Amino acid sequence: MSSLFYIEKLGKLCTQIDTEFATIFPLDNKFHRRCFRRLQRAYIEARYSEHYEITVEELAYLEGEVQKLKGLVERVCLGRVQS
């Protein structure tokens, strides 16, 4: 499976477990879509290509989304373990 679509597929699977996952990494404007594409490409390009670029603003936004994702994963997983 292409790494570009793997994150999208995981997101759809997570949304089946809890719909709040759909609120993380929204694609509702050009900046959000560009940041998500950078995240998708980062897995390969950031390690193997000297041409991968990301701005401080994009990185800060993605860091915030990753923190939201981490919190949601912890909450959902703990809820399932405790039930």
PDB file with one MODEL, atoms N, CA, C and O in Angstrom:
MODEL        1
ATOM      1  N   MET A   1       0.845  -1.185   0.000  1.00  0.00           N
ATOM      2  CA  MET A   1       0.000   0.000   0.000  1.00  0.00           C
ATOM      3  C   MET A   1       0.887   1.243   0.000  1.00  0.00           C
ATOM      4  O   MET A   1       1.877   1.306   0.728  1.00  0.00           O
ATOM      5  N   SER A   2       0.535   2.207  -0.799  1.00  0.00           N
ATOM      6  CA  SER A   2       1.294   3.444  -0.871  1.00  0.00           C
ATOM      7  C   SER A   2       1.254   4.171   0.467  1.00  0.00           C
ATOM      8  O   SER A   2       0.198   4.289   1.089  1.00  0.00           O
ATOM      9  N   SER A   3       2.404   4.652   0.901  1.00  0.00           N
ATOM     10  CA  SER A   3       2.459   5.365   2.178  1.00  0.00           C
ATOM     11  C   SER A   3       1.631   6.645   2.141  1.00  0.00           C
ATOM     12  O   SER A   3       1.226   7.144   3.191  1.00  0.00           O
ATOM     13  N   LEU A   4       1.371   7.188   0.942  1.00  0.00           N
ATOM     14  CA  LEU A   4       0.573   8.403   0.847  1.00  0.00           C
ATOM     15  C   LEU A   4      -0.873   8.179   1.254  1.00  0.00           C
ATOM     16  O   LEU A   4      -1.530   9.099   1.741  1.00  0.00           O
ATOM     17  N   PHE A   5      -1.371   6.979   1.060  1.00  0.00           N
ATOM     18  CA  PHE A   5      -2.766   6.719   1.382  1.00  0.00           C
ATOM     19  C   PHE A   5      -2.930   5.977   2.695  1.00  0.00           C
ATOM     20  O   PHE A   5      -4.048   5.843   3.193  1.00  0.00           O
ATOM     21  N   TYR A   6      -1.843   5.496   3.259  1.00  0.00           N
ATOM     22  CA  TYR A   6      -1.907   4.725   4.489  1.00  0.00           C
ATOM     23  C   TYR A   6      -2.470   5.551   5.641  1.00  0.00           C
ATOM     24  O   TYR A   6      -3.296   5.051   6.405  1.00  0.00           O
ATOM     25  N   ILE A   7      -2.042   6.800   5.782  1.00  0.00           N
ATOM     26  CA  ILE A   7      -2.536   7.660   6.857  1.00  0.00           C
ATOM     27  C   ILE A   7      -4.028   7.915   6.679  1.00  0.00           C
ATOM     28  O   ILE A   7      -4.775   7.909   7.658  1.00  0.00           O
ATOM     29  N   GLU A   8      -4.468   8.136   5.452  1.00  0.00           N
ATOM     30  CA  GLU A   8      -5.896   8.344   5.202  1.00  0.00           C
ATOM     31  C   GLU A   8      -6.695   7.103   5.577  1.00  0.00           C
ATOM     32  O   GLU A   8      -7.755   7.216   6.193  1.00  0.00           O
ATOM     33  N   LYS A   9      -6.209   5.931   5.217  1.00  0.00           N
ATOM     34  CA  LYS A   9      -6.903   4.681   5.529  1.00  0.00           C
ATOM     35  C   LYS A   9      -6.986   4.485   7.040  1.00  0.00           C
ATOM     36  O   LYS A   9      -8.035   4.103   7.559  1.00  0.00           O
ATOM     37  N   LEU A  10      -5.896   4.741   7.743  1.00  0.00           N
ATOM     38  CA  LEU A  10      -5.914   4.628   9.200  1.00  0.00           C
ATOM     39  C   LEU A  10      -6.926   5.592   9.810  1.00  0.00           C
ATOM     40  O   LEU A  10      -7.638   5.242  10.752  1.00  0.00           O
ATOM     41  N   GLY A  11      -6.986   6.798   9.270  1.00  0.00           N
ATOM     42  CA  GLY A  11      -7.948   7.778   9.765  1.00  0.00           C
ATOM     43  C   GLY A  11      -9.381   7.305   9.607  1.00  0.00           C
ATOM     44  O   GLY A  11     -10.197   7.479  10.513  1.00  0.00           O
ATOM     45  N   LYS A  12      -9.691   6.714   8.476  1.00  0.00           N
ATOM     46  CA  LYS A  12     -11.048   6.204   8.248  1.00  0.00           C
ATOM     47  C   LYS A  12     -11.370   5.049   9.191  1.00  0.00           C
ATOM     48  O   LYS A  12     -12.487   4.951   9.700  1.00  0.00           O
ATOM     49  N   LEU A  13     -10.395   4.179   9.422  1.00  0.00           N
ATOM     50  CA  LEU A  13     -10.612   3.069  10.353  1.00  0.00           C
ATOM     51  C   LEU A  13     -10.825   3.587  11.773  1.00  0.00           C
ATOM     52  O   LEU A  13     -11.692   3.090  12.492  1.00  0.00           O
ATOM     53  N   CYS A  14     -10.044   4.574  12.173  1.00  0.00           N
ATOM     54  CA  CYS A  14     -10.195   5.149  13.515  1.00  0.00           C
ATOM     55  C   CYS A  14     -11.552   5.824  13.676  1.00  0.00           C
ATOM     56  O   CYS A  14     -12.166   5.741  14.739  1.00  0.00           O
ATOM     57  N   THR A  15     -12.017   6.488  12.631  1.00  0.00           N
ATOM     58  CA  THR A  15     -13.308   7.169  12.687  1.00  0.00           C
ATOM     59  C   THR A  15     -14.455   6.183  12.888  1.00  0.00           C
ATOM     60  O   THR A  15     -15.493   6.545  13.442  1.00  0.00           O
ATOM     61  N   GLN A  16     -14.278   4.948  12.444  1.00  0.00           N
ATOM     62  CA  GLN A  16     -15.297   3.921  12.691  1.00  0.00           C
ATOM     63  C   GLN A  16     -15.380   3.574  14.176  1.00  0.00           C
ATOM     64  O   GLN A  16     -16.430   3.146  14.655  1.00  0.00           O
ATOM     65  N   ILE A  17     -14.290   3.757  14.897  1.00  0.00           N
ATOM     66  CA  ILE A  17     -14.263   3.474  16.332  1.00  0.00           C
ATOM     67  C   ILE A  17     -14.813   4.654  17.119  1.00  0.00           C
ATOM     68  O   ILE A  17     -15.583   4.471  18.062  1.00  0.00           O
ATOM     69  N   ASP A  18     -14.416   5.870  16.733  1.00  0.00           N
ATOM     70  CA  ASP A  18     -14.889   7.085  17.405  1.00  0.00           C
ATOM     71  C   ASP A  18     -14.902   8.211  16.375  1.00  0.00           C
ATOM     72  O   ASP A  18     -13.874   8.512  15.768  1.00  0.00           O
ATOM     73  N   THR A  19     -16.043   8.821  16.179  1.00  0.00           N
ATOM     74  CA  THR A  19     -16.186   9.849  15.143  1.00  0.00           C
ATOM     75  C   THR A  19     -15.345  11.094  15.412  1.00  0.00           C
ATOM     76  O   THR A  19     -15.113  11.887  14.498  1.00  0.00           O
ATOM     77  N   GLU A  20     -14.890  11.278  16.638  1.00  0.00           N
ATOM     78  CA  GLU A  20     -14.057  12.444  16.943  1.00  0.00           C
ATOM     79  C   GLU A  20     -12.729  12.415  16.176  1.00  0.00           C
ATOM     80  O   GLU A  20     -12.108  13.458  15.971  1.00  0.00           O
ATOM     81  N   PHE A  21     -12.296  11.231  15.756  1.00  0.00           N
ATOM     82  CA  PHE A  21     -11.064  11.142  14.963  1.00  0.00           C
ATOM     83  C   PHE A  21     -11.183  11.948  13.670  1.00  0.00           C
ATOM     84  O   PHE A  21     -10.175  12.414  13.139  1.00  0.00           O
ATOM     85  N   ALA A  22     -12.386  12.113  13.168  1.00  0.00           N
ATOM     86  CA  ALA A  22     -12.590  12.859  11.921  1.00  0.00           C
ATOM     87  C   ALA A  22     -12.277  14.348  12.082  1.00  0.00           C
ATOM     88  O   ALA A  22     -12.103  15.051  11.087  1.00  0.00           O
ATOM     89  N   THR A  23     -12.203  14.832  13.319  1.00  0.00           N
ATOM     90  CA  THR A  23     -11.927  16.257  13.552  1.00  0.00           C
ATOM     91  C   THR A  23     -10.439  16.572  13.547  1.00  0.00           C
ATOM     92  O   THR A  23     -10.050  17.740  13.535  1.00  0.00           O
ATOM     93  N   ILE A  24      -9.604  15.537  13.557  1.00  0.00           N
ATOM     94  CA  ILE A  24      -8.159  15.742  13.590  1.00  0.00           C
ATOM     95  C   ILE A  24      -7.634  15.721  12.154  1.00  0.00           C
ATOM     96  O   ILE A  24      -8.059  14.899  11.342  1.00  0.00           O
ATOM     97  N   PHE A  25      -6.728  16.610  11.854  1.00  0.00           N
ATOM     98  CA  PHE A  25      -6.209  16.811  10.501  1.00  0.00           C
ATOM     99  C   PHE A  25      -7.343  17.141   9.521  1.00  0.00           C
ATOM    100  O   PHE A  25      -7.507  16.456   8.512  1.00  0.00           O
ATOM    101  N   PRO A  26      -8.132  18.196   9.819  1.00  0.00           N
ATOM    102  CA  PRO A  26      -9.204  18.561   8.887  1.00  0.00           C
ATOM    103  C   PRO A  26      -8.613  19.007   7.552  1.00  0.00           C
ATOM    104  O   PRO A  26      -7.507  19.544   7.495  1.00  0.00           O
ATOM    105  N   LEU A  27      -9.355  18.780   6.502  1.00  0.00           N
ATOM    106  CA  LEU A  27      -8.906  19.160   5.158  1.00  0.00           C
ATOM    107  C   LEU A  27      -9.797  20.264   4.600  1.00  0.00           C
ATOM    108  O   LEU A  27     -10.099  20.293   3.407  1.00  0.00           O
ATOM    109  N   ASP A  28     -10.212  21.170   5.480  1.00  0.00           N
ATOM    110  CA  ASP A  28     -11.218  22.166   5.131  1.00  0.00           C
ATOM    111  C   ASP A  28     -10.672  23.436   4.480  1.00  0.00           C
ATOM    112  O   ASP A  28     -11.451  24.287   4.051  1.00  0.00           O
ATOM    113  N   ASN A  29      -9.361  23.577   4.400  1.00  0.00           N
ATOM    114  CA  ASN A  29      -8.812  24.733   3.693  1.00  0.00           C
ATOM    115  C   ASN A  29      -7.444  24.378   3.105  1.00  0.00           C
ATOM    116  O   ASN A  29      -6.885  23.319   3.390  1.00  0.00           O
ATOM    117  N   LYS A  30      -6.925  25.273   2.290  1.00  0.00           N
ATOM    118  CA  LYS A  30      -5.685  25.002   1.552  1.00  0.00           C
ATOM    119  C   LYS A  30      -4.507  24.717   2.495  1.00  0.00           C
ATOM    120  O   LYS A  30      -3.721  23.802   2.246  1.00  0.00           O
ATOM    121  N   PHE A  31      -4.386  25.491   3.563  1.00  0.00           N
ATOM    122  CA  PHE A  31      -3.285  25.296   4.508  1.00  0.00           C
ATOM    123  C   PHE A  31      -3.360  23.916   5.157  1.00  0.00           C
ATOM    124  O   PHE A  31      -2.348  23.220   5.239  1.00  0.00           O
ATOM    125  N   HIS A  32      -4.533  23.515   5.614  1.00  0.00           N
ATOM    126  CA  HIS A  32      -4.697  22.202   6.246  1.00  0.00           C
ATOM    127  C   HIS A  32      -4.387  21.071   5.269  1.00  0.00           C
ATOM    128  O   HIS A  32      -3.739  20.092   5.639  1.00  0.00           O
ATOM    129  N   ARG A  33      -4.841  21.200   4.040  1.00  0.00           N
ATOM    130  CA  ARG A  33      -4.560  20.162   3.037  1.00  0.00           C
ATOM    131  C   ARG A  33      -3.064  20.075   2.737  1.00  0.00           C
ATOM    132  O   ARG A  33      -2.511  18.982   2.611  1.00  0.00           O
ATOM    133  N   ARG A  34      -2.417  21.232   2.626  1.00  0.00           N
ATOM    134  CA  ARG A  34      -0.982  21.248   2.355  1.00  0.00           C
ATOM    135  C   ARG A  34      -0.211  20.601   3.511  1.00  0.00           C
ATOM    136  O   ARG A  34       0.711  19.818   3.281  1.00  0.00           O
ATOM    137  N   CYS A  35      -0.581  20.922   4.728  1.00  0.00           N
ATOM    138  CA  CYS A  35       0.089  20.333   5.890  1.00  0.00           C
ATOM    139  C   CYS A  35      -0.109  18.825   5.922  1.00  0.00           C
ATOM    140  O   CYS A  35       0.828  18.081   6.212  1.00  0.00           O
ATOM    141  N   PHE A  36      -1.313  18.372   5.627  1.00  0.00           N
ATOM    142  CA  PHE A  36      -1.572  16.931   5.638  1.00  0.00           C
ATOM    143  C   PHE A  36      -0.746  16.227   4.562  1.00  0.00           C
ATOM    144  O   PHE A  36      -0.215  15.142   4.800  1.00  0.00           O
ATOM    145  N   ARG A  37      -0.635  16.830   3.393  1.00  0.00           N
ATOM    146  CA  ARG A  37       0.206  16.247   2.334  1.00  0.00           C
ATOM    147  C   ARG A  37       1.671  16.183   2.773  1.00  0.00           C
ATOM    148  O   ARG A  37       2.372  15.213   2.483  1.00  0.00           O
ATOM    149  N   ARG A  38       2.123  17.221   3.470  1.00  0.00           N
ATOM    150  CA  ARG A  38       3.509  17.202   3.973  1.00  0.00           C
ATOM    151  C   ARG A  38       3.693  16.060   4.972  1.00  0.00           C
ATOM    152  O   ARG A  38       4.720  15.382   4.963  1.00  0.00           O
ATOM    153  N   LEU A  39       2.708  15.852   5.819  1.00  0.00           N
ATOM    154  CA  LEU A  39       2.775  14.753   6.781  1.00  0.00           C
ATOM    155  C   LEU A  39       2.816  13.414   6.057  1.00  0.00           C
ATOM    156  O   LEU A  39       3.608  12.540   6.410  1.00  0.00           O
ATOM    157  N   GLN A  40       1.975  13.252   5.057  1.00  0.00           N
ATOM    158  CA  GLN A  40       1.965  12.005   4.292  1.00  0.00           C
ATOM    159  C   GLN A  40       3.324  11.741   3.654  1.00  0.00           C
ATOM    160  O   GLN A  40       3.830  10.620   3.693  1.00  0.00           O
ATOM    161  N   ARG A  41       3.908  12.775   3.069  1.00  0.00           N
ATOM    162  CA  ARG A  41       5.175  12.615   2.359  1.00  0.00           C
ATOM    163  C   ARG A  41       6.365  12.515   3.299  1.00  0.00           C
ATOM    164  O   ARG A  41       7.412  11.996   2.909  1.00  0.00           O
ATOM    165  N   ALA A  42       6.231  12.993   4.513  1.00  0.00           N
ATOM    166  CA  ALA A  42       7.357  13.042   5.448  1.00  0.00           C
ATOM    167  C   ALA A  42       7.924  11.672   5.755  1.00  0.00           C
ATOM    168  O   ALA A  42       9.132  11.535   5.947  1.00  0.00           O
ATOM    169  N   TYR A  43       7.088  10.669   5.805  1.00  0.00           N
ATOM    170  CA  TYR A  43       7.554   9.334   6.189  1.00  0.00           C
ATOM    171  C   TYR A  43       8.707   8.867   5.308  1.00  0.00           C
ATOM    172  O   TYR A  43       9.681   8.306   5.811  1.00  0.00           O
ATOM    173  N   ILE A  44       8.609   9.088   4.021  1.00  0.00           N
ATOM    174  CA  ILE A  44       9.662   8.672   3.096  1.00  0.00           C
ATOM    175  C   ILE A  44      10.620   9.827   2.800  1.00  0.00           C
ATOM    176  O   ILE A  44      11.833   9.694   2.964  1.00  0.00           O
ATOM    177  N   GLU A  45      10.073  10.942   2.369  1.00  0.00           N
ATOM    178  CA  GLU A  45      10.913  12.019   1.856  1.00  0.00           C
ATOM    179  C   GLU A  45      11.795  12.672   2.909  1.00  0.00           C
ATOM    180  O   GLU A  45      12.931  13.040   2.610  1.00  0.00           O
ATOM    181  N   ALA A  46      11.307  12.824   4.119  1.00  0.00           N
ATOM    182  CA  ALA A  46      12.114  13.492   5.145  1.00  0.00           C
ATOM    183  C   ALA A  46      13.365  12.688   5.470  1.00  0.00           C
ATOM    184  O   ALA A  46      14.377  13.245   5.894  1.00  0.00           O
ATOM    185  N   ARG A  47      13.292  11.387   5.271  1.00  0.00           N
ATOM    186  CA  ARG A  47      14.455  10.541   5.561  1.00  0.00           C
ATOM    187  C   ARG A  47      15.383  10.384   4.367  1.00  0.00           C
ATOM    188  O   ARG A  47      16.600  10.303   4.534  1.00  0.00           O
ATOM    189  N   TYR A  48      14.825  10.340   3.170  1.00  0.00           N
ATOM    190  CA  TYR A  48      15.618   9.940   2.010  1.00  0.00           C
ATOM    191  C   TYR A  48      15.792  11.009   0.937  1.00  0.00           C
ATOM    192  O   TYR A  48      16.534  10.793  -0.021  1.00  0.00           O
ATOM    193  N   SER A  49      15.143  12.130   1.068  1.00  0.00           N
ATOM    194  CA  SER A  49      15.246  13.157   0.029  1.00  0.00           C
ATOM    195  C   SER A  49      15.715  14.472   0.634  1.00  0.00           C
ATOM    196  O   SER A  49      15.170  14.940   1.634  1.00  0.00           O
ATOM    197  N   GLU A  50      16.711  15.049   0.027  1.00  0.00           N
ATOM    198  CA  GLU A  50      17.191  16.348   0.493  1.00  0.00           C
ATOM    199  C   GLU A  50      16.262  17.475   0.052  1.00  0.00           C
ATOM    200  O   GLU A  50      16.478  18.629   0.422  1.00  0.00           O
ATOM    201  N   HIS A  51      15.239  17.160  -0.725  1.00  0.00           N
ATOM    202  CA  HIS A  51      14.326  18.170  -1.249  1.00  0.00           C
ATOM    203  C   HIS A  51      13.069  18.340  -0.402  1.00  0.00           C
ATOM    204  O   HIS A  51      12.254  19.219  -0.680  1.00  0.00           O
ATOM    205  N   TYR A  52      12.902  17.518   0.619  1.00  0.00           N
ATOM    206  CA  TYR A  52      11.714  17.650   1.476  1.00  0.00           C
ATOM    207  C   TYR A  52      11.817  18.953   2.255  1.00  0.00           C
ATOM    208  O   TYR A  52      12.852  19.248   2.852  1.00  0.00           O
ATOM    209  N   GLU A  53      10.746  19.726   2.248  1.00  0.00           N
ATOM    210  CA  GLU A  53      10.713  21.000   2.970  1.00  0.00           C
ATOM    211  C   GLU A  53       9.420  21.112   3.751  1.00  0.00           C
ATOM    212  O   GLU A  53       8.371  20.628   3.325  1.00  0.00           O
ATOM    213  N   ILE A  54       9.515  21.760   4.903  1.00  0.00           N
ATOM    214  CA  ILE A  54       8.335  22.070   5.701  1.00  0.00           C
ATOM    215  C   ILE A  54       8.623  23.380   6.428  1.00  0.00           C
ATOM    216  O   ILE A  54       9.740  23.602   6.896  1.00  0.00           O
ATOM    217  N   THR A  55       7.625  24.237   6.521  1.00  0.00           N
ATOM    218  CA  THR A  55       7.824  25.521   7.189  1.00  0.00           C
ATOM    219  C   THR A  55       7.617  25.359   8.692  1.00  0.00           C
ATOM    220  O   THR A  55       7.044  24.372   9.153  1.00  0.00           O
ATOM    221  N   VAL A  56       8.089  26.336   9.435  1.00  0.00           N
ATOM    222  CA  VAL A  56       7.891  26.337  10.885  1.00  0.00           C
ATOM    223  C   VAL A  56       6.394  26.373  11.195  1.00  0.00           C
ATOM    224  O   VAL A  56       5.932  25.693  12.111  1.00  0.00           O
ATOM    225  N   GLU A  57       5.644  27.159  10.437  1.00  0.00           N
ATOM    226  CA  GLU A  57       4.199  27.265  10.643  1.00  0.00           C
ATOM    227  C   GLU A  57       3.509  25.918  10.402  1.00  0.00           C
ATOM    228  O   GLU A  57       2.650  25.513  11.186  1.00  0.00           O
ATOM    229  N   GLU A  58       3.878  25.231   9.333  1.00  0.00           N
ATOM    230  CA  GLU A  58       3.291  23.919   9.038  1.00  0.00           C
ATOM    231  C   GLU A  58       3.646  22.910  10.122  1.00  0.00           C
ATOM    232  O   GLU A  58       2.800  22.133  10.566  1.00  0.00           O
ATOM    233  N   LEU A  59       4.890  22.932  10.536  1.00  0.00           N
ATOM    234  CA  LEU A  59       5.340  22.004  11.570  1.00  0.00           C
ATOM    235  C   LEU A  59       4.624  22.260  12.894  1.00  0.00           C
ATOM    236  O   LEU A  59       4.241  21.313  13.580  1.00  0.00           O
ATOM    237  N   ALA A  60       4.442  23.514  13.256  1.00  0.00           N
ATOM    238  CA  ALA A  60       3.729  23.853  14.495  1.00  0.00           C
ATOM    239  C   ALA A  60       2.277  23.384  14.425  1.00  0.00           C
ATOM    240  O   ALA A  60       1.752  22.836  15.395  1.00  0.00           O
ATOM    241  N   TYR A  61       1.636  23.597  13.289  1.00  0.00           N
ATOM    242  CA  TYR A  61       0.257  23.138  13.124  1.00  0.00           C
ATOM    243  C   TYR A  61       0.177  21.616  13.261  1.00  0.00           C
ATOM    244  O   TYR A  61      -0.678  21.099  13.982  1.00  0.00           O
ATOM    245  N   LEU A  62       1.061  20.905  12.574  1.00  0.00           N
ATOM    246  CA  LEU A  62       1.046  19.439  12.631  1.00  0.00           C
ATOM    247  C   LEU A  62       1.346  18.935  14.036  1.00  0.00           C
ATOM    248  O   LEU A  62       0.776  17.935  14.472  1.00  0.00           O
ATOM    249  N   GLU A  63       2.231  19.616  14.741  1.00  0.00           N
ATOM    250  CA  GLU A  63       2.512  19.224  16.125  1.00  0.00           C
ATOM    251  C   GLU A  63       1.242  19.312  16.973  1.00  0.00           C
ATOM    252  O   GLU A  63       0.965  18.423  17.778  1.00  0.00           O
ATOM    253  N   GLY A  64       0.483  20.373  16.789  1.00  0.00           N
ATOM    254  CA  GLY A  64      -0.771  20.522  17.528  1.00  0.00           C
ATOM    255  C   GLY A  64      -1.761  19.420  17.200  1.00  0.00           C
ATOM    256  O   GLY A  64      -2.423  18.891  18.093  1.00  0.00           O
ATOM    257  N   GLU A  65      -1.867  19.071  15.927  1.00  0.00           N
ATOM    258  CA  GLU A  65      -2.786  18.003  15.523  1.00  0.00           C
ATOM    259  C   GLU A  65      -2.331  16.650  16.069  1.00  0.00           C
ATOM    260  O   GLU A  65      -3.157  15.835  16.480  1.00  0.00           O
ATOM    261  N   VAL A  66      -1.026  16.413  16.073  1.00  0.00           N
ATOM    262  CA  VAL A  66      -0.501  15.157  16.617  1.00  0.00           C
ATOM    263  C   VAL A  66      -0.780  15.085  18.121  1.00  0.00           C
ATOM    264  O   VAL A  66      -1.113  14.018  18.637  1.00  0.00           O
ATOM    265  N   GLN A  67      -0.647  16.203  18.819  1.00  0.00           N
ATOM    266  CA  GLN A  67      -0.955  16.213  20.253  1.00  0.00           C
ATOM    267  C   GLN A  67      -2.438  15.915  20.492  1.00  0.00           C
ATOM    268  O   GLN A  67      -2.780  15.177  21.417  1.00  0.00           O
ATOM    269  N   LYS A  68      -3.317  16.485  19.662  1.00  0.00           N
ATOM    270  CA  LYS A  68      -4.752  16.178  19.782  1.00  0.00           C
ATOM    271  C   LYS A  68      -5.003  14.701  19.509  1.00  0.00           C
ATOM    272  O   LYS A  68      -5.789  14.057  20.205  1.00  0.00           O
ATOM    273  N   LEU A  69      -4.334  14.170  18.495  1.00  0.00           N
ATOM    274  CA  LEU A  69      -4.478  12.756  18.154  1.00  0.00           C
ATOM    275  C   LEU A  69      -4.018  11.876  19.310  1.00  0.00           C
ATOM    276  O   LEU A  69      -4.691  10.905  19.657  1.00  0.00           O
ATOM    277  N   LYS A  70      -2.894  12.203  19.899  1.00  0.00           N
ATOM    278  CA  LYS A  70      -2.361  11.438  21.032  1.00  0.00           C
ATOM    279  C   LYS A  70      -3.360  11.420  22.183  1.00  0.00           C
ATOM    280  O   LYS A  70      -3.635  10.366  22.758  1.00  0.00           O
ATOM    281  N   GLY A  71      -3.900  12.584  22.516  1.00  0.00           N
ATOM    282  CA  GLY A  71      -4.876  12.664  23.601  1.00  0.00           C
ATOM    283  C   GLY A  71      -6.125  11.852  23.315  1.00  0.00           C
ATOM    284  O   GLY A  71      -6.643  11.170  24.199  1.00  0.00           O
ATOM    285  N   LEU A  72      -6.608  11.920  22.092  1.00  0.00           N
ATOM    286  CA  LEU A  72      -7.807  11.174  21.722  1.00  0.00           C
ATOM    287  C   LEU A  72      -7.553   9.674  21.752  1.00  0.00           C
ATOM    288  O   LEU A  72      -8.391   8.912  22.235  1.00  0.00           O
ATOM    289  N   VAL A  73      -6.407   9.247  21.243  1.00  0.00           N
ATOM    290  CA  VAL A  73      -6.067   7.819  21.262  1.00  0.00           C
ATOM    291  C   VAL A  73      -6.007   7.322  22.701  1.00  0.00           C
ATOM    292  O   VAL A  73      -6.541   6.258  23.017  1.00  0.00           O
ATOM    293  N   GLU A  74      -5.361   8.085  23.568  1.00  0.00           N
ATOM    294  CA  GLU A  74      -5.273   7.680  24.978  1.00  0.00           C
ATOM    295  C   GLU A  74      -6.663   7.562  25.592  1.00  0.00           C
ATOM    296  O   GLU A  74      -6.960   6.581  26.273  1.00  0.00           O
ATOM    297  N   ARG A  75      -7.517   8.559  25.353  1.00  0.00           N
ATOM    298  CA  ARG A  75      -8.864   8.549  25.932  1.00  0.00           C
ATOM    299  C   ARG A  75      -9.685   7.374  25.414  1.00  0.00           C
ATOM    300  O   ARG A  75     -10.327   6.671  26.194  1.00  0.00           O
ATOM    301  N   VAL A  76      -9.667   7.161  24.114  1.00  0.00           N
ATOM    302  CA  VAL A  76     -10.456   6.081  23.514  1.00  0.00           C
ATOM    303  C   VAL A  76      -9.941   4.721  23.977  1.00  0.00           C
ATOM    304  O   VAL A  76     -10.729   3.844  24.332  1.00  0.00           O
ATOM    305  N   CYS A  77      -8.637   4.546  23.974  1.00  0.00           N
ATOM    306  CA  CYS A  77      -8.071   3.250  24.373  1.00  0.00           C
ATOM    307  C   CYS A  77      -8.329   2.961  25.844  1.00  0.00           C
ATOM    308  O   CYS A  77      -8.710   1.844  26.197  1.00  0.00           O
ATOM    309  N   LEU A  78      -8.128   3.948  26.704  1.00  0.00           N
ATOM    310  CA  LEU A  78      -8.404   3.740  28.128  1.00  0.00           C
ATOM    311  C   LEU A  78      -9.880   3.433  28.356  1.00  0.00           C
ATOM    312  O   LEU A  78     -10.223   2.583  29.177  1.00  0.00           O
ATOM    313  N   GLY A  79     -10.743   4.120  27.634  1.00  0.00           N
ATOM    314  CA  GLY A  79     -12.175   3.860  27.750  1.00  0.00           C
ATOM    315  C   GLY A  79     -12.533   2.439  27.361  1.00  0.00           C
ATOM    316  O   GLY A  79     -13.376   1.807  27.997  1.00  0.00           O
ATOM    317  N   ARG A  80     -11.906   1.946  26.337  1.00  0.00           N
ATOM    318  CA  ARG A  80     -12.193   0.570  25.890  1.00  0.00           C
ATOM    319  C   ARG A  80     -11.621  -0.452  26.860  1.00  0.00           C
ATOM    320  O   ARG A  80     -12.244  -1.485  27.107  1.00  0.00           O
ATOM    321  N   VAL A  81     -10.447  -0.179  27.412  1.00  0.00           N
ATOM    322  CA  VAL A  81      -9.823  -1.105  28.361  1.00  0.00           C
ATOM    323  C   VAL A  81     -10.628  -1.150  29.660  1.00  0.00           C
ATOM    324  O   VAL A  81     -10.788  -2.213  30.260  1.00  0.00           O
ATOM    325  N   GLN A  82     -11.130  -0.002  30.085  1.00  0.00           N
ATOM    326  CA  GLN A  82     -11.854   0.077  31.352  1.00  0.00           C
ATOM    327  C   GLN A  82     -13.293  -0.413  31.253  1.00  0.00           C
ATOM    328  O   GLN A  82     -13.932  -0.641  32.280  1.00  0.00           O
ATOM    329  N   SER A  83     -13.809  -0.576  30.060  1.00  0.00           N
ATOM    330  CA  SER A  83     -15.212  -1.018  29.934  1.00  0.00           C
ATOM    331  C   SER A  83     -15.334  -2.521  29.852  1.00  0.00           C
ATOM    332  O   SER A  83     -16.443  -3.045  29.744  1.00  0.00           O
TER     333      SER A  83
ENDMDL
END
